[in-house]
Amino acid sequence: MPLPHLDRPFDYLIPPTLPGAESPDVVAPGMRVKVPFAGRDRDGWVLRVRDATDDDAARRLAPLRRLVSPVATLTPAVLALARTVADRYAGSLPDVLRFAVPPRHARAEAGVLAALEKRRANEAGTAEGESSPSDIATTPRDGEVTAVGATNTAPGATSASSAVPPAPEAPAPDGEAPVPEDASPELNPAGWRDITGGEALLRRLADGEAPRAVWTHTGTPAAARDMLVAAASATRAAGRSVLIVVPDVRDVDRVVPALAEALTEEVVRLVASDGPSVRARAHLRALTGLARIVVGTRSAAWAPLPDLGLLVCWDDGDDSLAEQRAPYPHAAQVLALRAEPERAALLLGSVSRSTWAQHLVATGWAVSLRGDRAVVRRTAPRVTAPDAEDLERAGPGGAARIPTPAWRAVKDALERGPVLVQAPRAGYVPHLVCARCREIARCPACGGSLAATDAAPAPVCGTCGTVAEGWTCPECHGHRLRAMRVGAQRTAEELGRAFPQTPVVVSEAARGVVADVDERPRIVVATPGSEPEAASGYAAAVLLDGALATSLPGLSGGEEAVRRWLHAASLVRSAHDGGRVVLTGGGDARVLQTLVRWDPVTFAERDLAERRELRFPPTVRAVALTGELGAVTDLLMEIELPDGAELLGPFPAPVAGEDEGVDTVRAVLRAPLQLGPQLSAAVRAGLGVRSAHKRAGSVRVVVDPRDM
């Protein structure tokens, strides 16, 4: 039950004859059960089992309805992590468990248990780190069971703290020494030898230690995968498990074969889009120890691997790693919260560096790993950003959207291989304005913005789909439209006309993302995040509309622009091999120079310093409350802020779409990091009061939002 005021354990009696169980002795913590609540049977998790007392008999506890599965799929480590995440993000434990543990699939469960029994029968003893059914479902004592999300209980019921081991609220410096500089000669360091402390990191992983590092990669994605394989190999040499979280399914499809081929053992992929049976099977194989390496998207951060040795998050700045359901935790932060209690190493890797990752380095919780300038010059492509003088010397073509220097770079590079063109916007012409007064062209039916497509002769509303034939501007009564933004499809059309003998490939979510291209000359037009990898790297890349790319809204707009550009540029060959990147369209000078110098760490340091001065996350704990004015005001009245916290707002926060016109406001609660747990607890308590009294209106609660 995701109601905040029901976020606590509830007591039930194990009946002598429990449906679904051979005997009541098989009920153990971590199992799924059915329990009665308000006249209905609901799902619950067993948290603890204890003997019944006379007081329990006097309370006349309701009995369990049935045991759903004899497998304890909720491990103590994952339960403790879920409780920690719920507390930090001002959410409830049932909210977190719904995406932390996949739904049961009986056929997948039977297949995994059969495979486990077969392995046990074939081997003389259980391999190190494996689990058997008896390991998963330990025999409890007769009597009472504690379940989550079930029914009301009398005063004196078991508290959550008795069922969940204590865990840290958030990563904090613990005085761990930096990675030493010695290295083991028998390990394969791959590209780690180019990074100060890289080989020592592998040595510590092979020794079973738990270092924490933020790794900024310079080079191709293939080189990054080789380095991940080396880190996983060192961890497996110590007999410990490996968990790797990546932003996209395409990344999973590349990392899994590389690990399986190099380590010659099973690598499980854990991706929500694979379907319930495949996901349940992967979850159980990790739980039972049949697989000791898991690679997946954000849901894989909860994989119940035994004896975790290494937690990896690649590209922690990607928005797709943030859960889309309340309480909206980020996979990288979930791994950070998981690393310390489970004594596992943590590696945050990316070609850029997020401000949050830099905060971990600045506080001493993690060490920084990156190559020096000599490594950058050897592995990065040559990056240029033509300024006003360069464009003026180019003549009339310098004022075009794709100026003359970019055209020349594309033409020269096509003689040596494929060329990547990154367009910030998808579609054909996603934004139209009146040609006379420059007012945004809106749909006469719903007021949504109009866009041009290559499939319709007239503009189409992006909200309701109305074809606006005979459009008239309500401001100046003009009838002509012009493009305010040009999308990837229109860009591909223009490039196809300029290079008629060259194939043009479009990669975007609407028309399909292309995974890979070969080394033959072609032009690939892609939106950010949809860029395919080239077999031998791109000969050149052109990054269009710099001013648009660097004007992204939100607190992390500049950070996101750096991340998108660096990921596209990392697909290009090194400068030694003729690789070149051209930035067009102007933009924020700081972001442009970050890519030209290939120095994301300095940008992250500067961004972190500015946020510290302005008291923005991650240097403080902030909680954004968004909803109707009455609901937000009511919640604020129920929140008892700790001393040192402050309230900003409420202030208007209009939203587009269905809620446009609703009296929507936002309030921000802010407190120093040391008061973060108290602030989150106060918000959770206020939500519980509103939930218990069934107050009208809903409030969206986001801790440390990216958009302030």
C-alpha positions as CSV (number, residue, x, y, z in Angstrom):
1,M,0.0,0.0,0.0
2,P,1.8,3.2,-1.1
3,L,-0.1,5.4,1.4
4,P,2.5,7.2,3.5
5,H,0.7,6.7,6.8
6,L,0.8,2.9,6.3
7,D,4.6,2.8,5.9
8,R,5.3,0.6,8.9
9,P,5.2,-3.1,9.7
10,F,2.0,-4.9,10.6
11,D,1.5,-8.1,12.7
12,Y,-0.2,-11.2,11.5
13,L,-0.5,-14.8,12.8
14,I,0.9,-17.8,10.9
15,P,-2.0,-20.3,10.9
16,P,-1.2,-24.0,11.6
17,T,-2.3,-24.8,8.0
18,L,-1.1,-22.1,5.7
19,P,-2.2,-22.4,2.1
20,G,0.7,-22.6,-0.3
21,A,3.1,-23.9,2.4
22,E,3.9,-27.4,3.5
23,S,4.0,-26.2,7.1
24,P,4.1,-22.9,8.9
25,D,7.8,-23.4,9.6
26,V,8.7,-22.5,6.0
27,V,7.6,-18.9,6.3
28,A,10.7,-16.7,6.5
29,P,11.7,-13.1,6.1
30,G,11.8,-11.9,2.5
31,M,8.9,-14.1,1.3
32,R,5.8,-12.8,-0.5
33,V,2.5,-13.4,1.3
34,K,-1.2,-12.6,0.9
35,V,-2.8,-10.8,3.9
36,P,-6.3,-9.5,4.6
37,F,-6.6,-5.7,4.7
38,A,-9.9,-3.7,4.8
39,G,-11.9,-6.7,3.4
40,R,-9.5,-7.4,0.6
41,D,-6.5,-9.7,0.2
42,R,-3.3,-7.7,-0.5
43,D,0.3,-8.4,-1.2
44,G,2.8,-8.2,1.6
45,W,6.4,-8.9,2.4
46,V,7.6,-10.9,5.5
47,L,10.0,-8.8,7.4
48,R,10.5,-10.8,10.6
49,V,9.2,-13.9,12.3
50,R,8.9,-14.4,16.1
51,D,7.1,-16.5,18.6
52,A,3.6,-15.4,19.5
53,T,2.9,-14.1,23.1
54,D,-0.2,-13.8,25.3
55,D,-0.5,-10.1,24.2
56,D,-0.7,-11.2,20.6
57,A,-3.5,-13.6,21.5
58,A,-5.3,-10.8,23.2
59,R,-5.0,-8.6,20.1
60,R,-6.6,-11.4,18.0
61,L,-4.2,-11.0,15.1
62,A,-5.6,-11.8,11.6
63,P,-4.0,-14.9,10.0
64,L,-2.0,-14.9,6.8
65,R,-4.1,-15.9,3.8
66,R,-1.5,-17.8,1.9
67,L,2.2,-18.0,1.0
68,V,2.8,-16.8,-2.5
69,S,6.2,-18.3,-3.0
70,P,8.7,-20.3,-0.9
71,V,11.6,-18.2,-2.2
72,A,12.7,-15.2,-0.2
73,T,13.2,-12.8,-3.0
74,L,13.7,-9.8,-0.7
75,T,17.1,-10.1,0.8
76,P,18.1,-8.3,4.1
77,A,20.6,-6.1,2.1
78,V,18.0,-5.0,-0.4
79,L,15.4,-4.4,2.3
80,A,17.9,-2.2,4.2
81,L,18.8,-0.4,1.0
82,A,15.1,0.2,0.2
83,R,14.4,1.6,3.6
84,T,17.4,3.9,3.3
85,V,16.3,5.1,-0.1
86,A,12.8,5.7,1.1
87,D,14.0,7.7,4.0
88,R,16.4,9.8,2.0
89,Y,13.9,10.6,-0.8
90,A,10.9,11.2,1.6
91,G,9.1,8.2,0.2
92,S,7.6,5.0,1.5
93,L,9.0,1.5,1.6
94,P,6.2,0.0,-0.5
95,D,6.9,2.7,-3.1
96,V,10.5,1.6,-3.4
97,L,9.9,-2.1,-3.2
98,R,7.6,-2.0,-6.2
99,F,10.5,-1.3,-8.6
100,A,13.3,-2.8,-6.5
101,V,12.0,-6.4,-6.7
102,P,10.3,-7.6,-9.9
103,P,6.9,-9.3,-9.7
104,R,6.9,-13.1,-9.2
105,H,6.8,-15.3,-12.3
106,A,6.0,-18.9,-11.3
107,R,7.5,-20.6,-14.4
108,A,10.7,-18.6,-14.3
109,E,11.0,-19.4,-10.6
110,A,10.5,-23.1,-11.2
111,G,13.1,-23.1,-13.9
112,V,15.8,-21.3,-11.8
113,L,15.2,-23.6,-8.8
114,A,15.5,-26.6,-11.1
115,A,18.8,-25.3,-12.4
116,L,20.0,-24.7,-8.9
117,E,19.2,-28.2,-7.8
118,K,20.9,-29.6,-10.9
119,R,24.1,-27.6,-10.1
120,R,24.0,-28.8,-6.5
121,A,23.6,-32.4,-7.7
122,N,26.5,-32.1,-10.2
123,E,29.0,-30.5,-7.8
124,A,30.4,-32.0,-4.7
125,G,29.8,-28.9,-2.7
126,T,28.2,-25.5,-3.1
127,A,30.4,-23.1,-5.0
128,E,31.6,-20.0,-3.1
129,G,28.9,-17.3,-3.1
130,E,26.1,-19.6,-4.3
131,S,22.8,-19.9,-2.5
132,S,20.5,-22.9,-2.2
133,P,16.8,-22.9,-1.5
134,S,17.6,-23.5,2.2
135,D,19.8,-20.4,2.1
136,I,17.0,-18.4,0.6
137,A,14.2,-19.5,2.9
138,T,15.5,-20.1,6.4
139,T,13.3,-21.9,8.9
140,P,11.7,-19.4,11.3
141,R,10.1,-20.0,14.6
142,D,6.5,-20.8,15.1
143,G,4.2,-17.8,15.8
144,E,3.8,-14.4,14.5
145,V,5.0,-12.8,11.2
146,T,5.7,-9.2,10.4
147,A,4.7,-8.0,7.0
148,V,4.8,-4.7,5.1
149,G,1.8,-2.9,3.6
150,A,-0.9,-5.0,5.2
151,T,-3.3,-4.0,7.9
152,N,-3.6,-1.9,11.0
153,T,-2.1,-3.0,14.2
154,A,-2.5,-2.2,17.9
155,P,0.0,-0.1,19.8
156,G,3.2,-1.9,20.6
157,A,3.6,-3.5,17.2
158,T,7.0,-4.3,15.8
159,S,8.9,-1.2,14.6
160,A,10.6,-0.9,11.2
161,S,14.0,-0.5,12.9
162,S,13.7,-4.0,14.4
163,A,13.3,-5.6,11.0
164,V,15.7,-3.5,9.0
165,P,19.4,-3.3,9.8
166,P,20.7,0.2,10.2
167,A,22.2,1.7,7.1
168,P,23.8,5.1,6.4
169,E,21.4,7.9,5.3
170,A,23.8,9.1,2.5
171,P,27.4,8.7,1.4
172,A,29.8,10.4,3.8
173,P,33.5,10.6,4.0
174,D,34.9,7.8,6.2
175,G,38.6,8.6,6.1
176,E,39.4,5.9,3.6
177,A,42.9,6.3,2.2
178,P,43.3,7.2,-1.5
179,V,44.1,4.5,-4.0
180,P,47.7,3.5,-3.6
181,E,50.1,3.7,-6.6
182,D,51.3,0.1,-6.6
183,A,49.8,-2.4,-9.0
184,S,49.7,-6.2,-9.4
185,P,51.8,-7.3,-12.5
186,E,49.5,-10.3,-13.2
187,L,46.4,-8.2,-13.8
188,N,45.5,-7.0,-17.3
189,P,45.3,-3.2,-16.8
190,A,43.9,-2.4,-20.3
191,G,43.6,1.4,-20.4
192,W,44.0,1.8,-16.7
193,R,47.7,2.2,-17.0
194,D,47.1,5.6,-18.6
195,I,45.3,6.9,-15.4
196,T,47.1,7.8,-12.2
197,G,46.0,5.2,-9.7
198,G,44.2,3.1,-12.3
199,E,46.4,0.0,-12.0
200,A,46.3,0.3,-8.2
201,L,42.5,0.3,-8.4
202,L,42.6,-3.1,-10.1
203,R,45.0,-4.4,-7.5
204,R,42.7,-3.3,-4.6
205,L,39.7,-4.9,-6.4
206,A,41.7,-8.2,-6.8
207,D,42.5,-8.1,-3.1
208,G,38.8,-7.9,-2.2
209,E,39.0,-4.3,-1.0
210,A,36.3,-1.6,-1.5
211,P,37.8,1.6,-3.1
212,R,35.5,4.3,-4.3
213,A,36.4,6.3,-7.4
214,V,35.0,8.7,-10.0
215,W,36.5,7.9,-13.3
216,T,36.6,10.4,-16.2
217,H,37.3,8.5,-19.5
218,T,39.1,9.9,-22.5
219,G,38.8,7.7,-25.5
220,T,36.4,5.6,-27.5
221,P,33.4,3.7,-26.0
222,A,35.2,0.4,-27.0
223,A,38.2,1.4,-24.8
224,A,35.9,2.2,-21.9
225,R,34.3,-1.3,-22.2
226,D,37.7,-2.9,-22.1
227,M,38.5,-1.0,-18.9
228,L,35.2,-2.1,-17.4
229,V,36.0,-5.7,-18.3
230,A,39.4,-5.4,-16.6
231,A,37.8,-4.0,-13.4
232,A,35.2,-6.8,-13.4
233,S,37.9,-9.4,-14.0
234,A,39.9,-8.2,-11.1
235,T,36.8,-8.3,-8.9
236,R,35.9,-11.8,-10.0
237,A,39.5,-12.9,-9.2
238,A,38.7,-12.1,-5.6
239,G,35.6,-14.3,-5.8
240,R,33.2,-11.4,-5.5
241,S,30.2,-10.3,-7.6
242,V,30.0,-7.5,-10.1
243,L,27.0,-5.2,-10.8
244,I,27.2,-2.7,-13.7
245,V,24.4,-0.2,-14.4
246,V,24.2,1.7,-17.7
247,P,21.7,4.2,-19.0
248,D,20.5,2.5,-22.2
249,V,19.6,-1.0,-23.5
250,R,22.1,-0.5,-26.3
251,D,24.8,-0.1,-23.7
252,V,23.7,-3.4,-22.1
253,D,23.8,-5.1,-25.4
254,R,27.4,-4.0,-25.9
255,V,28.7,-4.6,-22.4
256,V,27.2,-8.1,-21.8
257,P,29.0,-9.8,-24.8
258,A,32.3,-8.1,-23.9
259,L,32.1,-9.4,-20.3
260,A,30.9,-12.9,-21.3
261,E,33.7,-13.4,-23.8
262,A,36.5,-12.1,-21.6
263,L,35.4,-13.8,-18.4
264,T,34.0,-17.0,-19.8
265,E,31.1,-17.1,-17.3
266,E,27.4,-16.2,-17.3
267,V,26.5,-12.6,-17.4
268,V,22.9,-11.8,-16.6
269,R,21.2,-8.8,-18.2
270,L,18.5,-7.1,-16.1
271,V,16.4,-4.8,-18.2
272,A,12.7,-3.9,-17.4
273,S,11.8,-3.9,-21.1
274,D,12.7,-7.6,-21.5
275,G,9.4,-8.6,-20.0
276,P,8.3,-10.1,-16.6
277,S,9.5,-13.6,-17.2
278,V,13.0,-12.7,-18.4
279,R,13.4,-10.1,-15.7
280,A,12.2,-12.4,-12.9
281,R,14.5,-15.2,-14.2
282,A,17.5,-12.8,-14.2
283,H,16.7,-11.6,-10.7
284,L,16.5,-15.1,-9.3
285,R,19.7,-16.2,-11.0
286,A,21.5,-13.3,-9.3
287,L,19.7,-14.1,-6.0
288,T,20.7,-17.8,-6.0
289,G,24.3,-17.2,-7.1
290,L,23.9,-19.0,-10.4
291,A,25.2,-15.7,-12.0
292,R,27.7,-13.5,-10.3
293,I,27.8,-10.7,-12.9
294,V,24.7,-8.5,-13.7
295,V,24.5,-5.8,-16.3
296,G,21.4,-3.7,-16.7
297,T,19.6,-0.4,-16.7
298,R,18.5,1.6,-13.7
299,S,16.4,-1.3,-12.2
300,A,19.5,-3.4,-12.0
301,A,20.8,-1.2,-9.2
302,W,18.7,-3.4,-6.9
303,A,20.0,-6.8,-8.1
304,P,20.4,-9.1,-5.0
305,L,23.9,-10.4,-5.8
306,P,25.7,-12.3,-3.0
307,D,29.1,-10.9,-1.8
308,L,29.1,-7.8,-3.9
309,G,32.6,-6.7,-4.7
310,L,32.1,-4.0,-7.4
311,L,29.3,-1.5,-8.2
312,V,29.7,0.4,-11.5
313,C,27.5,3.2,-12.9
314,W,28.4,4.3,-16.4
315,D,27.4,7.9,-17.3
316,D,25.8,8.8,-14.0
317,G,24.7,12.2,-15.4
318,D,22.2,10.6,-17.8
319,D,18.5,11.4,-16.9
320,S,17.4,7.9,-17.9
321,L,19.1,6.6,-14.7
322,A,16.5,8.5,-12.6
323,E,13.5,6.5,-11.6
324,Q,10.2,7.8,-13.1
325,R,8.1,6.7,-10.2
326,A,8.0,8.1,-6.7
327,P,10.1,8.7,-4.8
328,Y,12.3,9.2,-7.9
329,P,15.7,7.9,-6.8
330,H,18.7,8.0,-9.1
331,A,20.5,4.7,-9.8
332,A,23.9,6.2,-9.2
333,Q,22.9,7.5,-5.8
334,V,21.3,4.1,-5.0
335,L,24.6,2.4,-5.7
336,A,26.4,4.9,-3.6
337,L,24.0,4.2,-0.7
338,R,24.6,0.5,-1.3
339,A,28.4,0.5,-1.4
340,E,29.3,1.2,2.2
341,P,26.9,-1.2,4.0
342,E,27.8,-4.1,1.7
343,R,31.6,-3.2,1.7
344,A,31.6,-3.0,-2.1
345,A,33.8,-0.9,-4.4
346,L,32.0,1.9,-6.3
347,L,33.1,3.1,-9.7
348,L,31.3,6.1,-11.3
349,G,32.5,6.3,-14.9
350,S,31.8,8.7,-17.8
351,V,33.4,10.7,-20.5
352,S,32.1,13.8,-18.7
353,R,31.8,14.5,-15.0
354,S,28.5,15.3,-13.2
355,T,28.4,17.9,-10.5
356,W,27.2,15.3,-8.0
357,A,30.2,13.0,-8.8
358,Q,32.5,15.9,-8.3
359,H,30.8,16.6,-4.9
360,L,31.8,13.0,-3.8
361,V,35.4,13.8,-4.8
362,A,35.4,17.2,-3.1
363,T,34.1,15.7,0.2
364,G,36.7,13.0,0.1
365,W,34.2,10.2,-0.2
366,A,35.7,9.1,-3.5
367,V,38.9,9.6,-5.4
368,S,39.3,11.1,-8.8
369,L,40.7,9.0,-11.7
370,R,41.5,10.6,-15.0
371,G,44.3,10.8,-17.6
372,D,46.7,13.7,-17.7
373,R,47.0,16.2,-20.6
374,A,49.3,13.9,-22.5
375,V,46.7,11.1,-22.5
376,V,44.0,13.6,-23.6
377,R,46.1,14.9,-26.5
378,R,46.8,11.3,-27.6
379,T,43.3,9.9,-27.4
380,A,40.9,12.8,-28.0
381,P,39.9,14.2,-31.4
382,R,40.8,17.8,-32.5
383,V,37.9,20.1,-31.5
384,T,37.4,23.5,-33.1
385,A,34.6,26.1,-32.6
386,P,34.8,28.8,-35.4
387,D,34.4,32.2,-33.9
388,A,32.9,35.4,-35.6
389,E,36.2,36.2,-37.4
390,D,36.5,32.7,-38.8
391,L,32.9,32.8,-40.0
392,E,33.4,36.3,-41.5
393,R,36.4,35.1,-43.5
394,A,34.2,32.2,-44.8
395,G,32.0,34.7,-46.7
396,P,28.2,34.4,-47.0
397,G,28.4,30.7,-46.1
398,G,29.6,31.6,-42.6
399,A,26.2,32.8,-41.6
400,A,24.4,29.6,-42.5
401,R,23.2,27.1,-39.9
402,I,25.9,24.7,-41.2
403,P,28.7,27.2,-42.0
404,T,31.4,26.8,-44.5
405,P,34.0,25.4,-42.1
406,A,31.6,22.6,-41.1
407,W,30.8,21.8,-44.7
408,R,34.5,21.5,-45.5
409,A,35.1,19.3,-42.5
410,V,32.3,17.0,-43.6
411,K,33.6,16.9,-47.2
412,D,37.1,16.1,-46.2
413,A,36.2,13.5,-43.6
414,L,33.9,11.6,-46.1
415,E,37.0,10.5,-47.9
416,R,38.2,8.6,-44.8
417,G,35.0,7.3,-43.3
418,P,31.6,8.1,-41.8
419,V,30.7,11.5,-40.4
420,L,28.4,12.2,-37.4
421,V,26.1,15.3,-37.3
422,Q,24.4,15.9,-34.0
423,A,21.2,17.9,-34.1
424,P,19.7,19.0,-30.8
425,R,16.1,18.6,-31.9
426,A,14.2,15.6,-33.4
427,G,11.6,15.8,-36.2
428,Y,11.4,17.9,-39.3
429,V,10.7,21.5,-38.2
430,P,9.6,21.1,-34.6
431,H,8.9,24.8,-33.9
432,L,7.3,27.3,-36.2
433,V,6.8,31.1,-35.9
434,C,4.9,33.7,-37.8
435,A,7.1,35.0,-40.6
436,R,6.0,38.6,-39.9
437,C,5.9,39.1,-36.2
438,R,7.9,36.1,-35.0
439,E,5.1,35.0,-32.6
440,I,5.0,31.2,-31.9
441,A,2.5,29.5,-34.2
442,R,-0.1,27.8,-32.1
443,C,-3.0,25.4,-32.8
444,P,-6.3,27.2,-33.2
445,A,-8.1,24.3,-31.5
446,C,-6.0,23.7,-28.3
447,G,-3.2,26.3,-28.2
448,G,-0.4,23.8,-28.6
449,S,2.6,24.7,-30.7
450,L,2.6,23.8,-34.4
451,A,5.3,21.8,-36.2
452,A,6.1,20.9,-39.8
453,T,6.5,17.3,-40.7
454,D,7.6,15.6,-43.9
455,A,4.4,13.6,-44.0
456,A,1.8,16.4,-44.0
457,P,1.4,19.4,-46.3
458,A,0.3,21.7,-43.5
459,P,1.5,22.4,-40.0
460,V,0.4,19.8,-37.4
461,C,-0.3,20.5,-33.7
462,G,2.1,18.6,-31.5
463,T,-0.5,18.3,-28.7
464,C,-3.8,17.3,-30.3
465,G,-2.7,16.4,-33.8
466,T,-4.9,18.9,-35.6
467,V,-3.7,19.9,-39.2
468,A,-3.8,23.7,-39.2
469,E,-4.7,24.4,-42.8
470,G,-5.1,28.1,-43.6
471,W,-3.4,29.1,-40.4
472,T,-3.7,32.8,-39.4
473,C,-1.6,34.6,-36.9
474,P,-3.8,36.0,-34.1
475,E,-1.4,38.9,-33.5
476,C,-0.7,40.3,-37.0
477,H,-3.1,38.2,-39.1
478,G,-0.2,37.0,-41.2
479,H,-0.5,33.6,-43.1
480,R,3.2,32.8,-43.6
481,L,5.3,30.6,-41.3
482,R,9.0,30.2,-40.9
483,A,11.2,27.7,-39.0
484,M,12.4,28.7,-35.5
485,R,14.1,25.3,-35.0
486,V,15.2,22.7,-37.5
487,G,15.1,19.0,-36.5
488,A,17.2,16.0,-37.4
489,Q,15.0,15.0,-40.4
490,R,15.2,18.4,-42.1
491,T,19.0,18.5,-41.4
492,A,19.4,15.1,-43.1
493,E,17.3,16.3,-46.1
494,E,19.6,19.3,-46.5
495,L,22.8,17.2,-46.2
496,G,21.4,14.7,-48.7
497,R,21.0,17.4,-51.2
498,A,24.5,18.8,-50.6
499,F,26.1,15.4,-50.9
500,P,23.8,13.5,-53.3
501,Q,26.2,10.5,-53.7
502,T,26.6,9.9,-50.0
503,P,24.1,7.8,-47.9
504,V,22.5,9.7,-45.1
505,V,21.3,7.8,-42.0
506,V,18.9,9.3,-39.4
507,S,18.9,8.0,-35.8
508,E,16.3,9.4,-33.5
509,A,13.7,7.9,-31.1
510,A,10.7,8.7,-33.3
511,R,12.0,6.9,-36.4
512,G,14.2,4.3,-34.7
513,V,17.6,4.4,-33.1
514,V,20.5,3.0,-35.1
515,A,22.8,0.9,-33.0
516,D,26.0,0.7,-35.2
517,V,27.3,1.7,-38.6
518,D,30.2,0.3,-40.6
519,E,33.4,2.1,-41.6
520,R,32.1,3.1,-45.1
521,P,31.6,6.8,-45.9
522,R,28.2,8.0,-44.9
523,I,26.6,10.9,-43.0
524,V,24.8,10.0,-39.8
525,V,22.4,12.6,-38.4
526,A,21.4,11.8,-34.8
527,T,19.8,13.5,-31.8
528,P,21.7,13.5,-28.4
529,G,21.7,10.0,-27.0
530,S,20.8,8.3,-30.3
531,E,24.3,8.4,-31.9
532,P,25.3,5.0,-33.2
533,E,28.9,3.7,-32.8
534,A,31.0,3.5,-35.9
535,A,33.1,0.4,-36.5
536,S,36.4,2.2,-36.6
537,G,35.2,5.5,-35.2
538,Y,33.9,8.5,-37.0
539,A,36.3,10.5,-39.2
540,A,34.6,13.7,-38.0
541,A,31.6,15.1,-36.1
542,V,29.7,18.3,-36.5
543,L,27.7,19.5,-33.4
544,L,25.0,21.9,-34.6
545,D,23.0,24.7,-32.9
546,G,25.4,25.4,-30.0
547,A,23.3,28.2,-28.6
548,L,20.3,25.9,-28.4
549,A,22.3,23.0,-26.9
550,T,23.8,25.2,-24.2
551,S,20.5,26.9,-23.3
552,L,18.9,23.8,-21.8
553,P,16.5,24.7,-18.9
554,G,17.1,23.6,-15.3
555,L,19.9,23.6,-12.8
556,S,22.0,21.1,-14.8
557,G,21.6,22.7,-18.2
558,G,25.3,23.4,-18.7
559,E,26.3,20.1,-17.3
560,E,23.9,18.3,-19.6
561,A,25.3,20.2,-22.7
562,V,28.8,19.2,-21.8
563,R,27.8,15.5,-21.3
564,R,26.0,15.4,-24.7
565,W,28.8,16.9,-26.6
566,L,31.5,14.9,-25.0
567,H,29.6,11.6,-25.6
568,A,29.2,12.5,-29.3
569,A,32.9,13.6,-29.6
570,S,34.1,10.4,-27.9
571,L,32.8,8.5,-30.9
572,V,35.3,10.2,-33.2
573,R,38.8,9.0,-33.9
574,S,41.7,10.5,-32.1
575,A,43.4,13.6,-33.5
576,H,46.4,11.3,-34.3
577,D,44.1,9.3,-36.6
578,G,42.7,12.5,-38.2
579,G,39.5,12.8,-36.0
580,R,38.0,16.2,-35.9
581,V,35.0,17.8,-34.2
582,V,33.4,21.1,-35.3
583,L,31.1,23.1,-33.0
584,T,28.6,25.5,-34.8
585,G,26.0,27.9,-33.7
586,G,27.7,29.7,-30.8
587,G,26.6,29.1,-27.3
588,D,27.8,29.5,-23.7
589,A,31.6,30.2,-23.9
590,R,32.3,28.1,-20.8
591,V,30.7,25.1,-22.3
592,L,32.4,25.6,-25.7
593,Q,35.8,25.9,-24.1
594,T,35.2,22.8,-21.9
595,L,34.8,20.7,-25.1
596,V,37.6,22.5,-27.0
597,R,40.0,21.8,-24.1
598,W,38.4,18.5,-23.3
599,D,38.4,19.3,-19.6
600,P,35.0,18.3,-18.0
601,V,36.6,18.1,-14.5
602,T,37.3,21.8,-14.4
603,F,33.8,22.6,-15.5
604,A,32.4,20.3,-12.8
605,E,34.6,22.0,-10.2
606,R,33.5,25.5,-11.2
607,D,29.8,24.4,-11.3
608,L,30.1,22.8,-7.9
609,A,31.7,26.0,-6.4
610,E,28.8,28.1,-7.8
611,R,26.2,25.8,-6.4
612,R,27.9,25.9,-3.0
613,E,27.8,29.7,-3.1
614,L,24.2,29.7,-4.1
615,R,23.2,26.8,-1.8
616,F,22.0,24.5,-4.5
617,P,22.1,20.7,-4.5
618,P,24.2,18.7,-4.1
619,T,25.9,21.0,-1.6
620,V,22.6,21.2,0.4
621,R,19.5,19.1,0.8
622,A,16.6,20.5,-1.1
623,V,13.0,19.2,-1.4
624,A,10.7,20.5,-4.1
625,L,6.9,20.4,-3.4
626,T,4.8,20.9,-6.5
627,G,1.0,20.8,-6.7
628,E,-2.1,22.9,-6.4
629,L,-1.8,25.9,-4.1
630,G,-4.2,24.5,-1.5
631,A,-2.5,21.1,-1.3
632,V,1.0,22.5,-1.1
633,T,0.0,25.1,1.6
634,D,-1.7,22.3,3.6
635,L,1.4,20.1,3.4
636,L,3.7,23.0,4.5
637,M,1.5,23.5,7.6
638,E,2.0,19.9,8.6
639,I,5.8,20.0,8.1
640,E,7.9,20.9,11.2
641,L,11.1,22.2,9.7
642,P,14.3,21.5,11.7
643,D,16.3,24.4,13.0
644,G,18.5,25.7,10.2
645,A,16.1,24.8,7.4
646,E,14.4,27.4,5.3
647,L,11.3,27.7,3.0
648,L,11.5,29.3,-0.4
649,G,8.0,30.1,-1.9
650,P,5.5,28.9,-2.7
651,F,5.8,30.6,-6.1
652,P,3.9,30.0,-9.4
653,A,5.0,27.0,-11.3
654,P,2.8,26.7,-14.4
655,V,2.9,23.4,-16.3
656,A,2.1,22.7,-19.9
657,G,-0.3,20.2,-21.3
658,E,-3.4,18.9,-19.5
659,D,-2.6,20.8,-16.3
660,E,-2.1,24.2,-18.1
661,G,-4.2,26.8,-16.4
662,V,-4.3,25.0,-13.0
663,D,-3.2,27.1,-10.1
664,T,0.1,25.1,-9.7
665,V,2.8,26.3,-7.3
666,R,6.1,25.1,-6.1
667,A,7.8,25.4,-2.7
668,V,11.4,24.5,-2.0
669,L,12.6,23.4,1.4
670,R,16.4,23.7,1.9
671,A,18.7,22.6,4.7
672,P,22.4,22.0,5.2
673,L,23.6,18.4,4.3
674,Q,23.9,17.5,8.0
675,L,20.2,18.3,8.5
676,G,19.2,16.3,5.4
677,P,17.8,13.3,7.3
678,Q,15.7,15.5,9.5
679,L,14.4,17.4,6.6
680,S,13.4,14.3,4.7
681,A,11.8,12.8,7.8
682,A,9.8,16.0,8.4
683,V,8.4,15.9,4.9
684,R,7.5,12.2,5.2
685,A,5.7,12.9,8.5
686,G,3.7,15.7,6.9
687,L,2.8,13.5,4.0
688,G,1.7,10.8,6.5
689,V,-0.7,13.2,8.2
690,R,-2.3,14.3,4.9
691,S,-2.7,10.7,3.9
692,A,-4.2,9.6,7.2
693,H,-6.8,12.4,7.1
694,K,-7.4,11.9,3.3
695,R,-6.8,15.5,2.5
696,A,-7.7,16.7,-1.0
697,G,-5.1,17.4,-3.7
698,S,-1.8,15.7,-4.5
699,V,1.7,17.0,-4.1
700,R,4.7,15.9,-6.0
701,V,7.7,15.6,-3.7
702,V,11.2,15.5,-5.3
703,V,14.4,15.5,-3.3
704,D,17.4,17.3,-4.8
705,P,15.6,18.1,-8.1
706,R,17.6,18.8,-11.2
707,D,15.2,21.7,-12.0
708,M,14.9,24.3,-9.2
